[in-house]
């Protein structure tokens, strides 16, 4: 079974909206609904688990799942204090899955072919993630000074989805929980186990909607 685990429990404070950015409308439709659409329509996805804030469970069910008639969303899970805790809560509900695709709810422009490629690579290597090559020169800074120019050809910006064999990602999260490790993404937890994650080159359109400026960019992407 291939499960899409969509993380939508963040409050998006940087957006300054006063409400969860997942419900922001882009061309008349919520960000999170646009994200779910992609996985709902992909025939290689068996089911969808969505992690939302505890106080938004009923709202989400009524205004997103029921309103749009999603058939694959079979579980809503309460989020945790940090993103990592939210993912872990979701993973507990994916115990019947062979492959789990962890994706940010605020990335509504991921391409289906890229999702499928992460699945195929995860089946082969255990774990994979989308990334895009750095466009600009990247510097290492220490204090107030540039310390070193990094090799731009070797620098990639990580995205989601990040896709894993279920037992492997659960082991990584259990290890992190035991050791008190908090990471900003799930591939970092694999690295803590000494495991390698296969890279799948993604798209610059696969933006995470985080700031108000991203709204304008999202509208431009929709017009393509």
Order of alpha helices (4+ residues) and beta strands (2+ residues): beta-beta-beta-alpha-beta-alpha-beta-alpha-beta-alpha-beta-beta-beta-beta-alpha-alpha-beta-alpha
